Amino acid sequence: MDGHRTYFNSVDWAALEADHPIGDKFTKLITTISRDELRARQEALFRRCMARAWATPFYQRLWGNVGVEAGDIASLDDLARLPTFDKSDIMESIAVAPPFGDFAGYESYGAGERPPTILHTTSGTTGTPQVLLFGPKSREAQNLLLARLYRFQGLRPDDVIHSVYGHGMINGGHYVREAVTHWTSAIFLSAGTGIETRSARQVELMRDFRATAIVGFADYIKKLAVVAREAGIEPGRDINIRMISGHLGREDKEQLSKSWGGAACFDWYGVGDTGAIAGEGPDQDGLYVMEDAQFLEICDIDSHQPVADGLQGDMVVTCLYKDDLYPIIRFNTHDVTRAITRPSSIGATFRRVEGFLGRSDNMVKIRGINIFPQAIGPILEEVGAFDGEFICRAVRDASGRDEFIVMAEVKSKGDGIAEALAEAVRKAIGIAPVIELHDRGALASLTQTEVRQKPIRLIDERF
């Protein structure tokens, strides 16, 4: 009927692109804007976000519990006065006001005024899947930011993109598809995980549709190269991938590139709640924070206060574009990084970070040493016999001594391989692990690589 609000007529598309340019306009913005001009843009967006947040019961409760009142936070300079929040607070919100929680801010809209809502969930990597809610404006801003990164990294209109992100209730695969189909001209193959489309079939699809780019998590992308070769399909000859963009973390780019015939590999970082926060550019020298849309703090893991540049800490993000549903002010991702202080070689003004270094809530402490399990993979790659899959276990013996066990798939179990792997890990983390060698595929039931977007890398058996 007339006046009915739909997803597409709820977005002011011109205003969205003016706030967050894409393509050549983004390249111009990131290389010409001054820090003062950028801060002015951020402050204008932040004021809109705060107005929406104060109309949201979740923030009224969160901030009221620490004595913060409307007007106390006048600018981004005051941000550290606010408490951080994380997934546990969102799950508590859902328990208080099931099934969607009270963090969306529906109450601030009059009858018939609430924007259409997109509902997804997280993958549940660190527990029960969390509800994610998006209004049309914030959803399309999220899509734009990711497409902006793909295009910044070199995605072309004639590319064919093979995506291994999962679908179902999970946000990832859907919003990656929307980013590509709404904001680029590339063709999109939504293959999904190995459960959605068998790995052997995926490499056939890539060959038959002449895929030129892959997007997804590095672990599974590497696995597909192995599957292709086992099927007699040679990456670089039968499948000409020129670009891989995904979540590389500390994965070895050189090894990933080599496995796909020399493809250029780009890292980017984001979480379900926030969308893309930062990503590599053409210089491949750190991840550029999307500062016109995301205000990123790197905070001490315990105090939640910002640390000095160059120090490691949790990524705490304020989404400057989320002023319709579920405003995000100081969301603690519990993903660890550090700021890069050296100048950008392409003259970009936006800050850079190193990318994902591990999860503070998945960090394991063994005999006083902090270990990020995700960081073990690239260390094992130094030994040629390693076959790409691993999982870590933390155990405690009868005397109370903690032990760190690394279960690794290897190409062979010859003499000295376990010792070489143990020494590589010892040199990197400071303690010698127990190494268990396994045949290819033996750890699949534990890592769940075929099923999950993010494989399991730690089993803590001490508690």
C-alpha positions as CSV (number, residue, x, y, z in Angstrom):
1,M,0.0,0.0,0.0
2,D,1.1,3.7,-0.4
3,G,3.6,4.7,2.2
4,H,4.5,1.2,3.2
5,R,8.1,1.0,4.4
6,T,10.3,-1.6,2.7
7,Y,13.9,-2.3,3.0
8,F,14.9,-0.5,-0.2
9,N,12.8,2.7,0.3
10,S,14.1,3.0,3.9
11,V,17.7,3.9,2.8
12,D,18.8,7.3,1.6
13,W,21.4,5.9,-0.8
14,A,22.9,9.2,-1.8
15,A,23.5,10.2,1.9
16,L,25.0,6.7,2.6
17,E,27.6,7.1,-0.1
18,A,28.3,10.7,0.9
19,D,29.1,9.5,4.4
20,H,31.0,6.5,3.3
21,P,32.5,6.8,-0.2
22,I,33.4,3.7,-2.2
23,G,35.7,3.0,-5.2
24,D,37.8,5.8,-6.5
25,K,36.1,8.3,-4.1
26,F,37.2,6.2,-1.2
27,T,40.8,6.1,-2.4
28,K,40.7,9.9,-2.7
29,L,39.2,10.2,0.7
30,I,41.7,8.0,2.5
31,T,44.7,9.7,0.8
32,T,43.6,13.4,1.1
33,I,41.6,13.9,4.2
34,S,43.4,15.5,7.2
35,R,43.1,14.0,10.7
36,D,41.1,17.1,11.8
37,E,38.7,16.8,8.9
38,L,38.3,13.1,9.7
39,R,37.6,13.8,13.3
40,A,34.9,16.3,12.4
41,R,33.2,13.7,10.3
42,Q,33.4,11.2,13.1
43,E,32.0,13.5,15.7
44,A,28.9,14.3,13.5
45,L,28.2,10.6,13.1
46,F,28.9,9.9,16.7
47,R,26.3,12.4,17.9
48,R,23.6,10.6,15.8
49,C,24.7,7.3,17.3
50,M,24.6,8.6,20.9
51,A,21.1,10.0,20.3
52,R,19.9,6.6,19.2
53,A,21.7,4.8,22.0
54,W,20.1,7.0,24.7
55,A,16.7,6.0,23.3
56,T,17.6,2.3,23.8
57,P,16.8,0.5,27.0
58,F,20.0,-1.6,26.8
59,Y,22.2,1.5,27.0
60,Q,20.0,3.3,29.5
61,R,20.6,0.3,31.8
62,L,24.3,-0.3,30.9
63,W,25.3,3.4,31.3
64,G,22.9,4.1,34.2
65,N,24.5,1.4,36.2
66,V,27.8,3.3,36.3
67,G,26.2,6.7,36.9
68,V,26.5,8.1,33.3
69,E,23.7,10.5,32.3
70,A,22.7,12.0,29.0
71,G,25.0,14.9,28.3
72,D,27.9,13.4,30.1
73,I,29.4,12.2,26.8
74,A,29.8,15.2,24.6
75,S,32.4,13.8,22.1
76,L,34.6,10.9,21.2
77,D,37.1,12.3,23.7
78,D,34.7,11.2,26.5
79,L,34.3,7.7,25.1
80,A,36.6,6.0,27.6
81,R,34.2,7.1,30.4
82,L,31.7,4.6,29.1
83,P,31.8,0.9,30.0
84,T,32.6,-1.6,27.3
85,F,30.1,-4.4,26.5
86,D,30.4,-7.7,24.8
87,K,28.5,-10.8,23.8
88,S,27.7,-11.8,27.3
89,D,25.8,-8.5,27.8
90,I,23.8,-9.0,24.6
91,M,22.9,-12.5,25.7
92,E,21.8,-11.1,29.0
93,S,19.7,-8.5,27.1
94,I,18.0,-11.3,25.2
95,A,17.3,-13.1,28.6
96,V,15.7,-9.9,29.9
97,A,13.6,-9.3,26.9
98,P,13.3,-12.5,24.8
99,P,13.5,-13.3,21.9
100,F,15.2,-10.3,20.4
101,G,16.6,-8.4,23.5
102,D,16.3,-4.7,24.3
103,F,19.4,-3.6,22.4
104,A,17.7,-2.9,19.1
105,G,16.0,0.3,20.2
106,Y,12.6,-0.6,18.8
107,E,11.0,1.4,21.6
108,S,12.2,4.7,20.2
109,Y,10.1,4.3,17.1
110,G,6.4,5.2,16.9
111,A,3.7,2.9,15.7
112,G,4.4,1.9,12.1
113,E,7.8,3.8,12.1
114,R,10.2,1.0,13.0
115,P,12.4,0.2,10.0
116,P,12.4,-3.2,8.5
117,T,14.7,-5.6,10.3
118,I,17.2,-8.1,9.1
119,L,17.9,-10.9,11.6
120,H,20.9,-13.2,11.6
121,T,23.0,-14.8,14.3
122,T,26.7,-15.3,15.0
123,S,28.4,-18.6,14.3
124,G,28.6,-19.5,17.9
125,T,32.4,-20.0,17.8
126,T,32.7,-19.0,21.5
127,G,29.4,-20.3,22.8
128,T,25.6,-20.0,22.1
129,P,24.9,-18.1,18.8
130,Q,24.0,-14.5,19.4
131,V,21.1,-12.6,17.8
132,L,22.2,-9.9,15.3
133,L,19.7,-7.2,14.2
134,F,20.1,-4.7,11.3
135,G,18.1,-1.9,10.0
136,P,18.3,-1.2,6.3
137,K,20.6,1.7,6.6
138,S,23.1,0.0,8.9
139,R,22.9,-3.2,6.9
140,E,23.8,-1.5,3.6
141,A,26.5,0.5,5.3
142,Q,28.0,-2.8,6.5
143,N,27.7,-4.2,2.9
144,L,29.3,-1.1,1.4
145,L,32.3,-1.2,3.8
146,L,33.1,-4.8,2.8
147,A,32.7,-4.1,-0.9
148,R,34.8,-1.0,-0.5
149,L,37.6,-3.2,0.9
150,Y,37.3,-5.7,-1.9
151,R,37.5,-2.9,-4.5
152,F,40.4,-1.2,-2.7
153,Q,42.3,-4.5,-2.8
154,G,41.8,-4.8,-6.5
155,L,38.5,-6.5,-7.2
156,R,37.4,-5.9,-10.8
157,P,34.0,-5.8,-12.4
158,D,34.8,-8.8,-14.5
159,D,35.9,-11.0,-11.5
160,V,34.1,-14.2,-10.6
161,I,34.1,-14.6,-6.8
162,H,33.9,-18.0,-5.1
163,S,32.7,-17.6,-1.5
164,V,33.2,-20.2,1.2
165,Y,31.3,-18.3,3.9
166,G,28.5,-20.2,5.6
167,H,24.8,-19.4,5.3
168,G,21.8,-20.6,7.3
169,M,21.2,-18.3,10.2
170,I,24.8,-17.1,10.2
171,N,25.3,-13.5,9.1
172,G,28.6,-14.0,7.3
173,G,27.7,-15.7,4.0
174,H,24.6,-13.5,3.5
175,Y,26.2,-10.2,4.1
176,V,29.3,-11.0,2.0
177,R,26.9,-12.0,-0.9
178,E,25.0,-8.7,-0.4
179,A,28.3,-6.7,-0.4
180,V,29.4,-8.1,-3.7
181,T,26.0,-8.1,-5.5
182,H,24.8,-4.7,-4.2
183,W,28.1,-2.8,-4.4
184,T,30.3,-4.4,-7.1
185,S,29.7,-5.8,-10.6
186,A,31.5,-9.1,-10.0
187,I,29.7,-12.4,-10.4
188,F,29.2,-14.2,-7.0
189,L,29.4,-18.0,-6.4
190,S,27.8,-18.7,-3.0
191,A,29.3,-22.1,-2.4
192,G,29.4,-21.9,1.4
193,T,31.0,-24.4,3.7
194,G,32.0,-28.0,2.9
195,I,28.7,-29.1,4.4
196,E,26.6,-26.8,2.1
197,T,28.6,-27.8,-1.0
198,R,31.1,-30.7,-0.9
199,S,34.7,-29.6,-1.2
200,A,35.2,-31.8,-4.3
201,R,32.2,-30.1,-6.0
202,Q,33.4,-26.6,-5.0
203,V,36.7,-27.0,-6.9
204,E,34.7,-28.2,-9.9
205,L,32.5,-25.2,-9.7
206,M,35.5,-22.9,-9.5
207,R,37.0,-24.5,-12.6
208,D,33.8,-24.6,-14.6
209,F,32.7,-21.0,-13.8
210,R,36.3,-19.7,-14.2
211,A,36.6,-18.2,-10.7
212,T,39.2,-15.5,-10.4
213,A,38.9,-14.7,-6.6
214,I,38.2,-16.5,-3.4
215,V,36.7,-15.0,-0.2
216,G,36.5,-16.8,3.1
217,F,38.6,-18.1,6.0
218,A,42.1,-19.1,5.2
219,D,41.9,-22.6,6.8
220,Y,39.3,-23.8,4.4
221,I,40.7,-22.0,1.4
222,K,44.0,-23.8,1.9
223,K,42.1,-27.1,2.2
224,L,40.3,-26.5,-1.1
225,A,43.7,-26.2,-2.9
226,V,44.6,-29.7,-1.5
227,V,41.2,-31.1,-2.6
228,A,41.7,-29.6,-6.1
229,R,45.1,-31.2,-6.6
230,E,43.8,-34.6,-5.3
231,A,41.1,-34.4,-8.0
232,G,43.7,-33.6,-10.7
233,I,42.7,-29.9,-10.9
234,E,45.8,-27.7,-10.7
235,P,45.4,-24.3,-9.1
236,G,47.1,-21.7,-11.4
237,R,46.5,-23.8,-14.5
238,D,42.9,-25.2,-14.3
239,I,41.7,-22.6,-11.8
240,N,43.3,-19.2,-12.3
241,I,42.8,-17.4,-9.0
242,R,44.4,-14.0,-8.9
243,M,43.0,-12.7,-5.6
244,I,42.2,-14.1,-2.2
245,S,40.5,-11.9,0.4
246,G,39.7,-13.3,3.8
247,H,40.5,-13.7,7.4
248,L,44.2,-14.6,7.4
249,G,45.2,-13.6,11.0
250,R,48.6,-15.0,11.4
251,E,48.4,-17.4,8.6
252,D,51.3,-17.6,6.2
253,K,50.4,-15.5,3.2
254,E,53.2,-16.9,1.2
255,Q,52.0,-20.5,1.7
256,L,48.4,-19.6,0.9
257,S,49.4,-17.8,-2.2
258,K,51.6,-20.6,-3.3
259,S,48.9,-23.2,-2.8
260,W,46.7,-21.2,-5.3
261,G,49.3,-20.6,-8.0
262,G,50.6,-17.2,-6.8
263,A,47.3,-15.4,-6.0
264,A,47.6,-12.1,-4.2
265,C,46.3,-12.5,-0.6
266,F,44.6,-9.8,1.4
267,D,43.6,-9.8,5.0
268,W,40.5,-8.1,6.5
269,Y,38.9,-8.0,9.9
270,G,35.4,-7.7,11.2
271,V,32.8,-9.4,13.4
272,G,29.1,-10.1,13.0
273,D,27.9,-7.2,15.1
274,T,30.1,-4.5,13.5
275,G,30.8,-5.7,9.9
276,A,34.1,-4.9,8.3
277,I,36.4,-2.8,10.7
278,A,39.7,-2.9,8.9
279,G,41.4,-4.4,5.8
280,E,44.5,-4.4,3.8
281,G,44.9,-2.1,0.8
282,P,47.0,-2.4,-2.3
283,D,50.2,-1.8,-0.4
284,Q,49.5,-5.0,1.8
285,D,51.1,-3.2,4.8
286,G,48.7,-3.6,7.7
287,L,45.0,-3.2,7.8
288,Y,43.4,0.2,7.3
289,V,40.7,1.0,9.9
290,M,37.6,2.2,8.1
291,E,37.7,5.4,10.3
292,D,34.9,7.2,8.6
293,A,32.6,4.4,9.8
294,Q,34.3,2.7,12.7
295,F,36.0,4.3,15.7
296,L,38.5,1.7,17.0
297,E,40.1,1.7,20.4
298,I,42.8,-0.8,21.3
299,C,42.3,-1.4,25.0
300,D,44.0,-3.2,27.9
301,I,42.5,-6.6,28.3
302,D,41.9,-6.1,32.0
303,S,41.2,-2.4,32.5
304,H,39.4,-1.8,29.1
305,Q,41.2,1.5,28.8
306,P,43.1,2.5,25.6
307,V,46.7,1.5,25.4
308,A,49.6,3.4,23.8
309,D,50.1,2.9,20.1
310,G,52.2,-0.2,19.4
311,L,50.9,-2.1,22.4
312,Q,48.7,-5.2,22.2
313,G,45.1,-5.1,23.4
314,D,41.5,-5.9,22.7
315,M,39.8,-4.2,19.8
316,V,36.9,-2.1,21.1
317,V,34.7,-0.6,18.4
318,T,32.1,2.1,18.1
319,C,30.1,1.8,14.8
320,L,29.6,5.4,13.7
321,Y,27.1,4.3,11.0
322,K,24.7,2.4,13.2
323,D,22.1,4.9,14.1
324,D,18.9,3.0,13.2
325,L,18.8,-0.4,15.0
326,Y,21.3,-1.8,17.5
327,P,23.6,1.1,18.0
328,I,27.1,-0.1,18.9
329,I,29.1,2.0,21.4
330,R,32.3,0.4,22.8
331,F,31.7,-3.2,21.8
332,N,34.6,-5.4,23.0
333,T,35.3,-7.9,20.3
334,H,37.9,-9.7,22.5
335,D,40.0,-9.9,19.4
336,V,43.6,-8.8,20.0
337,T,45.7,-6.5,17.8
338,R,48.1,-3.6,17.9
339,A,48.4,-0.3,16.1
340,I,51.0,0.2,13.4
341,T,52.9,3.5,13.8
342,R,55.0,3.6,10.6
343,P,53.8,5.9,7.8
344,S,51.6,4.5,5.0
345,S,53.5,4.0,1.8
346,I,50.5,5.1,-0.2
347,G,50.0,8.3,1.8
348,A,46.8,7.2,3.5
349,T,45.6,9.1,6.5
350,F,43.5,6.4,8.1
351,R,45.1,4.4,11.0
352,R,46.4,0.8,10.5
353,V,46.4,-2.2,12.7
354,E,48.3,-5.5,12.4
355,G,45.1,-7.5,12.1
356,F,43.8,-10.4,14.2
357,L,46.5,-11.7,16.6
358,G,44.3,-14.0,18.8
359,R,41.3,-13.8,21.1
360,S,41.7,-12.6,24.7
361,D,38.8,-14.8,25.8
362,N,40.4,-17.8,24.1
363,M,43.9,-17.1,25.3
364,V,45.4,-19.9,27.3
365,K,47.9,-19.4,30.1
366,I,50.4,-22.2,30.5
367,R,52.9,-21.9,33.3
368,G,52.7,-18.1,33.2
369,I,52.9,-17.8,29.4
370,N,50.0,-16.3,27.5
371,I,49.3,-18.4,24.3
372,F,47.0,-17.6,21.5
373,P,46.1,-20.9,19.9
374,Q,45.3,-19.4,16.5
375,A,49.0,-18.2,16.3
376,I,50.3,-21.8,16.4
377,G,49.4,-22.7,12.8
378,P,51.8,-20.3,11.1
379,I,54.6,-21.5,13.5
380,L,54.0,-25.1,12.5
381,E,54.1,-24.1,8.8
382,E,57.8,-23.6,9.3
383,V,58.3,-27.3,9.2
384,G,57.7,-28.8,5.8
385,A,56.1,-32.1,7.1
386,F,53.2,-30.2,8.6
387,D,50.0,-30.8,6.6
388,G,48.0,-27.7,7.6
389,E,45.6,-28.8,10.3
390,F,46.1,-28.7,14.0
391,I,44.4,-28.3,17.4
392,C,45.8,-27.4,20.8
393,R,44.9,-29.0,24.2
394,A,45.6,-27.7,27.6
395,V,45.7,-30.3,30.3
396,R,46.7,-30.5,34.0
397,D,48.3,-33.6,35.6
398,A,47.8,-35.0,39.0
399,S,50.5,-32.8,40.5
400,G,48.8,-29.6,39.2
401,R,51.3,-28.9,36.4
402,D,49.8,-27.5,33.2
403,E,50.9,-29.0,29.9
404,F,50.3,-27.7,26.3
405,I,49.7,-30.3,23.7
406,V,49.7,-29.6,19.9
407,M,48.0,-32.2,17.8
408,A,49.2,-31.7,14.2
409,E,48.4,-33.4,10.9
410,V,51.6,-34.3,9.0
411,K,52.5,-35.7,5.6
412,S,54.7,-38.3,7.2
413,K,55.7,-39.4,10.7
414,G,59.4,-39.8,10.1
415,D,62.1,-39.4,12.7
416,G,62.7,-35.9,14.0
417,I,59.4,-34.4,12.8
418,A,57.8,-34.1,16.3
419,E,61.0,-32.7,17.6
420,A,61.2,-30.1,14.8
421,L,57.6,-29.0,15.4
422,A,58.2,-28.8,19.2
423,E,61.3,-26.7,18.7
424,A,59.6,-24.3,16.3
425,V,56.8,-23.7,18.8
426,R,59.2,-23.5,21.8
427,K,61.2,-20.7,20.0
428,A,58.0,-18.8,19.3
429,I,56.1,-19.0,22.6
430,G,58.8,-19.8,25.2
431,I,57.7,-23.2,26.4
432,A,58.1,-26.6,24.7
433,P,54.8,-28.3,23.9
434,V,54.0,-32.0,23.7
435,I,53.6,-32.8,20.0
436,E,51.2,-35.5,18.7
437,L,51.4,-36.5,15.1
438,H,48.3,-37.4,13.1
439,D,47.5,-38.4,9.5
440,R,45.7,-36.1,7.1
441,G,42.1,-35.7,8.0
442,A,42.4,-37.3,11.4
443,L,41.6,-34.1,13.3
444,A,38.5,-33.1,11.3
445,S,36.1,-34.2,14.0
446,L,37.9,-32.0,16.5
447,T,38.6,-28.9,14.4
448,Q,35.3,-29.2,12.5
449,T,36.9,-27.5,9.5
450,E,34.3,-28.8,7.1
451,V,31.4,-27.6,9.3
452,R,32.4,-24.3,10.8
453,Q,33.6,-21.1,9.3
454,K,36.1,-20.8,12.1
455,P,37.8,-24.0,13.0
456,I,38.2,-25.0,16.7
457,R,41.8,-24.5,17.7
458,L,41.7,-25.0,21.5
459,I,40.4,-27.7,23.9
460,D,41.0,-26.7,27.5
461,E,40.6,-29.8,29.6
462,R,41.9,-28.3,32.9
463,F,38.5,-27.3,34.3
